[in-house]
Amino acid sequence: MNADFLAVLEFWEREKGISRDVLVRAVEEAMVSAAKKAVGPARELRCAIDIRNGDIKAFAKLVVSDKVLSKHDQISVFDAHRIKPDANLGDELEVEVTPAGFGRIASQYAKQSLMQHIRRAEKQLIFAEFKDRVGDIISGVVRRFERSDVTVDLGKYEAILPNRERVPTEEYQIGERIRCYVKAVENGTHGPEIILSRADPQFVVKLFRLEVSEISDGTIEIKGVAREPGFRTKLAVFTRDSKVDPVGACVGLRGQRVKNIVRELNNEKVDIIKWDANPQTYISNALAPAQIKFFEADEVRRRAHLKVAADQLSLAIGKRGQNARLTCKLTGWQIDIEPETVVTFGFEEKVALAVHNLAAIPGLTNEQADLLVHAGFLSVDDLFTAQLDDLEQIEPLKAQAPAIVAAVKAEADRRATVQ
């Protein structure tokens, strides 16, 4: 048993990185329970393991007495002097009380205790190693599936990729190597657990930090991210360096940088947007390539009302409202989008409008304006260029032509003064 016990200690020390001293102390504590069954209720019972040969011994503290009333608590003066020649009455002596056949009983307890402690120690090592790695990207191998959760082998430890953190469009195979974002290290009912994610928006942020050196060194700042895992991500970037194009740097030469990230995301669409402090510019950038025709903002409620061309409404909203929804998440504004209404006039409406505009000139009546429009003078600018001869050719206005010319000239002078 002793040789086997030492071999087990050496194996766990090498494979799990758990100190042999820690394991030995754990087994010694467990041996006390075994010793109590074999020895009885001895006073201050303890067990010790010789790590050189694996021998297990039990010790108890006995009081030196003239008359031994309880062998579990007392030792005679004669026996005490054999152990310690100068022992006196009332002294406490630690005496070996290892019973015969104790090794067999101890081995069973040792095995159980060792496995329990190894599991506890291993979990504590998990917590100690990974508590500072939250936010990192790590690589592991898919080992098994428990319902919809994926167990990922990280080498020494295993981690969980919960169903809620999986990308709905991705399927994993046992033995497949995947990269994940360390979202949390939680102390669950069964000890510390490493929670991984591939659906978290920060997974995309971390990929950009690893791929784009200008982000990792602080030249470019990521201002916001919005993601619908497996389908589309919007990333807002900004720089104070006028010589750097933040969007171009993230895309990379011939798009190589963003291609590497899209490949890791299994062809998820990634929109890189230039952040701006002006809400109108920022929202316009986020909705691109749709062009905004009208923008009205409520700063207090952080709500924006937009109008786009009717043929660009579906482009602005996106498939199943995805583009507009991600823009809201990214900018933090509630956005209402509607098509721009284009007013079209028929022939009669156009004539009536032209008559109304000409009649607005001081000195011209509606009748005169109507005759001028039907004679071909459709706007005020047309009248500004008209000569007296042109107006005299309109028979009903022949006598009124000088007065009309004077009224038009006065209006032209007034407008010139205002400008």
ZIDA-V636881 format. One record per backbone hydrogen bond with DSSP energy under -1.0 kcal/mol. CO is the residue of the C=O (numbers start at 1). NH is the residue of the N-H. E is the energy in kcal/mol with one decimal. If there is no record, write none. Layout:
<<CO NH E> <CO NH E>>
This chain:
<<1 5 -3.1> <2 6 -2.4> <3 7 -2.0> <4 8 -2.2> <5 9 -2.2> <6 10 -2.3> <7 11 -2.2> <8 12 -2.5> <9 13 -2.2> <10 14 -2.1> <11 15 -3.0> <12 16 -2.1> <19 23 -1.8> <20 24 -2.8> <21 25 -2.4> <22 26 -1.9> <23 27 -2.3> <24 28 -2.6> <25 29 -1.9> <26 30 -1.6> <27 31 -2.3> <30 34 -1.3> <31 35 -3.2> <32 36 -2.3> <33 37 -1.2> <34 38 -1.8> <35 39 -4.1> <40 42 -2.5> <43 61 -2.5> <46 59 -3.3> <48 57 -2.4> <50 54 -3.4> <55 50 -2.6> <57 48 -2.5> <58 97 -2.7> <59 46 -2.8> <60 95 -3.3> <62 93 -2.8> <63 75 -2.4> <64 90 -2.6> <70 73 -1.4> <70 74 -2.6> <72 43 -2.3> <73 63 -2.5> <75 65 -2.7> <76 80 -2.4> <77 81 -2.4> <78 82 -1.2> <80 84 -3.7> <84 87 -2.0> <88 91 -1.9> <91 64 -2.8> <93 62 -2.9> <95 60 -2.5> <99 102 -1.4> <101 105 -1.2> <102 106 -3.2> <103 107 -2.2> <104 108 -1.2> <105 109 -1.7> <106 110 -3.2> <107 111 -2.3> <108 112 -2.0> <109 113 -3.0> <110 114 -2.9> <111 115 -2.1> <112 116 -2.2> <113 117 -2.9> <114 118 -2.6> <115 119 -2.1> <116 120 -2.2> <117 121 -3.5> <118 122 -2.8> <119 123 -2.0> <120 124 -2.1> <121 125 -2.2> <122 126 -2.0> <123 127 -2.3> <124 128 -2.7> <125 129 -2.5> <126 130 -2.6> <127 131 -1.9> <130 133 -1.5> <133 136 -2.2> <136 182 -3.0> <138 180 -2.8> <140 178 -2.6> <141 153 -3.4> <142 175 -2.9> <144 151 -2.8> <146 149 -2.2> <149 146 -2.4> <150 161 -3.3> <151 143 -2.9> <151 144 -1.1> <152 159 -2.8> <153 141 -2.2> <157 154 -3.0> <159 152 -2.9> <160 196 -3.1> <161 150 -2.4> <162 165 -1.2> <163 166 -1.3> <165 198 -2.4> <165 199 -1.1> <167 170 -2.1> <173 176 -2.3> <176 142 -2.7> <178 140 -2.5> <180 138 -2.3> <181 183 -1.0> <181 197 -1.6> <182 135 -2.7> <184 195 -3.0> <186 188 -1.1> <186 193 -3.1> <188 191 -1.5> <191 188 -2.1> <193 186 -2.4> <194 160 -2.9> <195 183 -1.9> <195 184 -1.6> <197 181 -3.0> <200 203 -1.7> <201 205 -1.7> <202 206 -2.7> <203 207 -1.8> <204 208 -2.1> <205 209 -2.0> <206 210 -2.0> <207 211 -2.0> <208 212 -3.1> <212 215 -1.0> <212 216 -1.7> <213 217 -2.1> <214 219 -1.0> <214 220 -2.5> <215 218 -1.0> <221 238 -2.1> <224 236 -2.7> <226 234 -3.0> <228 231 -2.4> <228 232 -1.8> <231 269 -1.8> <232 228 -2.8> <233 271 -3.3> <234 226 -2.3> <235 273 -3.4> <236 223 -2.3> <236 224 -1.2> <237 275 -3.2> <238 221 -3.5> <241 244 -1.8> <245 249 -2.5> <246 250 -1.6> <247 251 -2.1> <248 252 -2.6> <251 258 -1.6> <252 255 -2.3> <253 256 -1.7> <255 259 -1.9> <256 260 -1.9> <257 261 -1.4> <258 262 -2.7> <259 263 -2.4> <260 264 -1.6> <261 265 -1.8> <262 267 -2.6> <263 266 -1.3> <269 233 -2.3> <271 235 -2.9> <273 237 -2.9> <278 282 -2.7> <279 283 -2.9> <280 284 -2.2> <281 285 -2.5> <282 286 -2.1> <283 287 -1.9> <287 290 -1.7> <294 307 -2.0> <296 305 -3.4> <298 302 -1.2> <298 303 -1.8> <302 334 -2.6> <303 298 -2.9> <304 336 -2.8> <305 296 -2.0> <306 338 -1.7> <307 293 -3.1> <307 294 -1.6> <308 340 -3.1> <309 312 -2.1> <312 316 -2.3> <313 317 -2.5> <314 318 -2.5> <317 324 -2.1> <318 321 -2.0> <319 322 -1.8> <321 325 -2.3> <322 326 -2.7> <323 327 -1.8> <324 328 -2.0> <325 329 -2.0> <326 330 -2.7> <327 331 -2.5> <328 332 -2.1> <334 304 -2.9> <336 306 -3.3> <338 308 -1.7> <346 350 -2.2> <347 351 -2.2> <348 352 -2.6> <349 353 -2.2> <350 354 -2.2> <351 355 -2.5> <352 356 -2.2> <353 357 -2.3> <354 358 -2.1> <355 359 -2.5> <358 361 -1.8> <361 364 -2.1> <365 369 -2.4> <366 370 -2.5> <367 371 -2.1> <368 372 -2.3> <369 373 -2.4> <370 374 -2.2> <372 377 -2.6> <373 376 -1.7> <376 378 -1.2> <379 383 -1.4> <380 384 -1.9> <381 385 -1.1> <383 386 -1.0> <387 391 -1.5> <388 392 -2.1> <391 394 -1.5> <393 395 -1.1> <394 397 -1.8> <395 398 -1.3> <397 401 -1.0> <400 404 -2.3> <401 405 -2.7> <402 406 -2.3> <403 407 -2.2> <404 408 -2.6> <405 409 -2.5> <406 410 -2.1> <407 411 -1.9> <408 412 -2.2> <409 413 -2.4> <410 414 -2.1> <411 415 -2.2> <412 416 -2.1> <413 417 -2.0> <414 418 -2.1> <415 419 -2.2>>
